[in-house]
Amino acid sequence: MSKLHNGLAVWFTGLSGAGKSTICDGVEQELRNQGYRVEVLDGDVVREGLTKDLGFSKADRDTNIRRIGFVTKLLTRNDVVVLVPVISPYRAMRDEMRAQIDSFAEVYVSTPLAVCEQRDVKGLYKKARAGEIKQFTGIDDPYEPPLNPELECKTHESSVEDCVHQVVALIQSRTAIA
Amino acid sequence: MSKLHNGLAVWFTGLSGAGKSTICDGVEQELRNQGYRVEVLDGDVVREGLTKDLGFSKADRDTNIRRIGFVTKLLTRNDVVVLVPVISPYRAMRDEMRAQIDSFAEVYVSTPLAVCEQRDVKGLYKKARAGEIKQFTGIDDPYEPPLNPELECKTHESSVEDCVHQVVALIQSRTAIA
């Protein structure tokens, strides 16, 4: 069935502290101003409602992503723009999402590890370096960067505002408000 | 924020074999014909995407309902009518859903146990009686009927078509197509 539809999954991948949620917040606000239906499925929200049982092993991370993907698919096919700021370190899992969700764009928030670690807004890198947190992406757990993301946001070179505008432009190019 | 919205969660509770999914199928088709956004979150669909890890203990059943509720809330607030045909045997958990989801209606598919067992479409009652399935609602696990459902469907007295029409009328009275 061919039908104009406005749903789009925008999958923000990148290290902890890269700026994924900050960019999402700006994008969400701008899209709401423009009349879009928007949801943000960030890790904390989803963990409370959907994935409280999961840890940080590869299997648990994969299950986490699959559950988020399930919800994202349901929302996007009902014309919602879904912003997903989750580290999602494994390329295969992101590719699985791309294959499953009809309307999908990957945004690589490519802030280098050194910058993320210097910011360390939540103090997590310090704890990870001290061994107080295990399986921390970029420290003792892998991160596989996207090979062909629809967009790369370089928060270490551009302002948050510029990144937000880039993402909003991407979304506008892929959707049309009914 | 006051806003016209068309989302509604319609929670179908009742025993296995009561006719929840059959009614949902008819309602879904009719609503689509009328131009509604609709999703059906039935047990099988949700189990694959969201709750594969869960069994039938009370704790697991509660987690199952909470995850379905999380998704239902996201969809209804984006103007989707969400049909949820799940046994959901515990009153407290259904009341929790009612409290969390802005727009909610409970449909009690009240087919008596004897009728469900006689139908036994999936052969599950036979297995439960033989002890091959444990924790089967109505046999060796409790079912707590709703006290004040928005609607009761008596599939043992009315036709499926009548039940479908009743549910569709309920939904129309609670929503407005934009």
Interface residues (C-beta under 8 A of the other chain):
Chain A: R37 E39 G49 L50 D53 T63 R66 R67 G69 F70 V71 L74 L75 N78 D79 V80
Chain B: R37 E39 G49 L50 D53 T63 R66 R67 G69 F70 V71 L74 L75 N78 D79 V80
